[in-house]
């Protein structure tokens, strides 16, 4: 564990919270895990505070600052609950196999029997938020619609927020694999906390491309004629039947595979990716079902995951459809 001294000369675990989180104005104040500043509307960004202001309010009202997760921030919280004895550094081998590959910021929870891990990433749209560990305890994964009381009680060397999807060079996607291992498959839409999602799909984009779906399709076909294996693979997935698994463990993973391909060919333009998927044979009603508490759809989350885990983009000229 690490202990630091704040500018007033007082020891504070809060100073160990990573700077990328402390610099975002996404903080509220809680007492006994319930919001007190604000008491209602805590999920509205207009009611949230800077970290320093939340600290002052926490000291004034005898509470604790808590970080709120937004759909448009890059963070995921992995909450491991009831995983160990009173000493949080003594955890099971199973918990160690979760913490070590991610290598991201890890702290003891306020109960002392759980851990919080914070990393960059996305909650998978086809998975529930909570599951059971094999040894003891539970695991929850959140990226929106929750606040977490960060203690700053850092565990071991894990003091930096890292990208959970790219945590290891020898594993394609550590965070997604973790969710598939422990979180049950979600069977349908979820109850949302808002009547209409405020999520803007374009906020996911890393680029904007002035081409049409027809241009992307034509480009894939031309590259496939020249025996480009990735182009042919994308076409095969594009033309596969809605709800089919295409050799993957589930249809959802087959959807993600196509969208991952499209993230490359569409240069991470989220709206173009969405348009291409809707034009593919894989399009189904599930794409527009709400799968997150904030109203984001299965399609929104799938695109978000694909863009955040994409490594490269198409850099040549598109073949214009005539």
N, C-alpha and C positions, 0 to 999 in steps of 0.2 A: 504494500500500500504506500501511497505517497502523501506527504503532508506539506502544505505550503503556508506561507504567511501573507496575509492580505496587506494593502497599503496602510491600514490603521494599526498594523502590528499584531493583529489577532489571528490565531490559527483558524483556517477555514477550509474544510474539504471542498467547498464550492469552487475554489480557485483551481482545482484539478480538472474541472469539466473542460473539455477541449474548446479551444478558442472559436472554431467554426460555429459551434452551437451558441457560445456566449455572445457572438456578434450579431445574432439574428434576434429581431424583436418579436419573438414567438413565446413569451413567457407569461405565466399566470402564477397566482399564489394560492396554495392549498393549506388546509389544516385537517389532520386526520383523513387525508386522501380526498377531501371534498373541496371544491373551489370556493374561495372566499373573496378573491380580488381578481376578476369579477365573480360575484356569486352566481350570476346567470350569464349566458351568452359568451362563455369562455372560448368557444370554438370560433367566434368571430374575430378575425385578425384585427379589427378596429378596437377590440377590447383587450388586446394583449400588450405586453410591455417589453422594454429592453431588459436585458439580464440585470443590469445594475439597478434599475428602478424596481424590478421584481424583488431583488435582494433587500432593498430598503423597506419595501412594503412587508416582506416576510419578517424582518426584524421588528417592525412597528407593530404588526398584528399577531406575532407569535406563530407564524406559519412557515411554509417551505416553498421555494420557487420550483415550478414544474415546467418542463418544455413541452409545447404542443406540436404535434406533427401535422404538416400541411401536405396536400397532394402535390404542390409544385416545389417543395423542397426535396433535396436528394436523399433524405435520411429514412432509415428503417430502425426500429427498436426491437431487439429480441429479448424477451422477458423470460428468464428461467426461474421458476418459482418452486419453493420447497425442494431444492435440489441437494441440500447438504446440511451438515450439522451447524451449530451456532457459529463456528469459525468458517467464514466464506472462502478462505483459501484452501480448505480441505473439501474437495468435491469429488464426485465419482469419476471413473475413467471415461464414462460416456459423456459427461459434461466437458471434460478436458478435450475430447475429440470434437466437440462443437466449438469451443473457444479457440483452440490452437490453430486450426486451419484458417479461420476468419482473421485472426491476428489483429482485431480491431479494438477500439476503446471498450474496456470492460470494468465494471464497478460492482461493488456489493450493494444490494438493495437496502432500503431502510429497515427491513425486517431482519437482515443479517443472514437469512437462509436462502436468499435468491441472488441472481445476478442480472444486470442489465448489460447488453451489448449494443452499441450504436455503430452502424455502418452506413455507407451509401448503398442504395439499392431500392428494390421494389417488391412489394408484397404480391405474390402471384395471384392472378384473378380467379384461378380455378381451385384455390385452396382456402380452407377455413383458417381462422386466425389462431386457433388453439388446438393443441394436441398433447398427448402424453409421452413422456420419456419412457424408455424401456426399464431403466433402473428404478428411479423415483422422481417424482415431481412432474411439472408440466412445462410446456414451451408455448409462448405466444409471440406472434410476429405482427407488428403494426407499422403502417407508414402514413396513416391519416386518421383523424377523428378521435385521437386519444392524447392525453397528456401523461407524461412520466416524470415522477419526482426523481431527478438526478441528484445523487448524493455526493458525487465527486470522490467517493471512497474507492479509489482506483485499485484494481487487482493486478499484481504482477507487472510485467513490462508493457501491458496493453494500454497505452496512453494516447493513441492517435486514431482518429476516425478513418477507416480505410474503405475501399470499394469492396463490398461483399461479393459482388459477382465476379470480380477479377482478383480475388485474394491470393490465389496460387497459380503459378505458371503451368503446373502439371494437371490442373483440373479446370474444365471449361467454365463452370459456373457454380461456385461453392454455395452461395446463398440460395439459389434456386434448388440445388440438390438437397440442401438441408430442409427446405420447406416440403419438398416431395417426399422426403423420408419420414417426417414427423407429423405433418399436418394433413388431416383427412381431406379428401376431395369434396369440394362444395357441389351440392346437387342442383342448386338453383339460385335465383336472385336473392338479395338480402334486403332487410328493412333499412331504409336510409333515414338519416337524421335531417335531411333537407328534401323539400318537394321537388326541387330541380337542381341538378348538379351545377356548381359554379366552376367546374373544371374546364379549362380551355385546352383543347387538344393541341393547338399550335404551340403551347408553352413547352411541349415535349421536344419540338423540332430543334435540330442543330443546324438546319439549313432550310432554304425555301427554293423549290425547283419549279421553273416555269415550263413544265411539260404535262401532258395528259396521260391518263391511264393507257390509252391506245399506243402512245409513244413508248411507254415502259414495256408493254407487251410485245410490240414490234422489235424493240431492241433485244429482248430476251430471245425471240425467235431467230433473229439474224445471228446472234452469238451462238445459239444452239446449232445452227446450220454449219458453223465452223468448228463443231465438236467441242464447244466450251462446256465442261461438265457442270459447273455451277449454274449456268443458264438453263441447261436441260433439267437439272434437279428442281430449280424454281418453277419451271413450266409444269413438271410432273406434279408438284405440290399444288400449284395454281389450279390444275385441271382435276385434282382428286375430289372425290365426293364429299359433300358436307357431312360432318360427323364421323368420317372414316379416320382410322388411326394411322394409316400409311406406314405401318411397321413400328410406330412409336407405342409406348405403354398406354397412351390414351389419345382420344381425339383432340383434347386441349393441347397436348404437347405437339401434336401435328399442326395445329393452328399456329402455335408459337414458332414452330420451325419455318412455316411459310412466311410469317411476319418478320422473322429474323432475316430471311433472305431478302425480303422487300426493303428492310432497313438499309441494306447495302445498295440495292439497285435504285432505290428512291432517294438516296443520299440523306437519309434520316429526316426527310420531310414527312412529318406525322400525318398531315392531311392527305398527302398523296398515297402514303401507305394504306390509310383507311379506305381511300377510293379504290385502290387496287384490290384489297381484300374483298370489298363489297362486289367487285366485278368478277371475282373468282368463283369457281364452283364450290368452294368451302364455306361461302357465306351462309349463315343460319341465324335463326332468331336469337340465339344465345348471345350473339355479338353485341346486341343492344340492351341486354339485361343488366340491371344494376348489380354489381358484385362488390361494391365498397360502400361503407357507411356514408360517405360524402356524396354518393350518387354516381360515381364513376362507373362506367359500364365494363363488362368483360372485354370488349374491344379496346377501350381506353387503356385498361391495365395491360393488355397484351402488347399493345404498341409501346407503351411506356417501358415495359420490361425489355422489349426488343431493341429499342434505341439505346437504353442504358447499358446493354450488354454487347452492343455492336462495336467491332474493332476497326472496320475499314468501310470505305464507301466507293461506289462506282465513280471513276474519274475521267472516263472517256466521253465521247459525244453520243447522245441518244439518236436513234434512227427514227426520224419523224414519220408518223403514220399519215398516209395520204388518202 
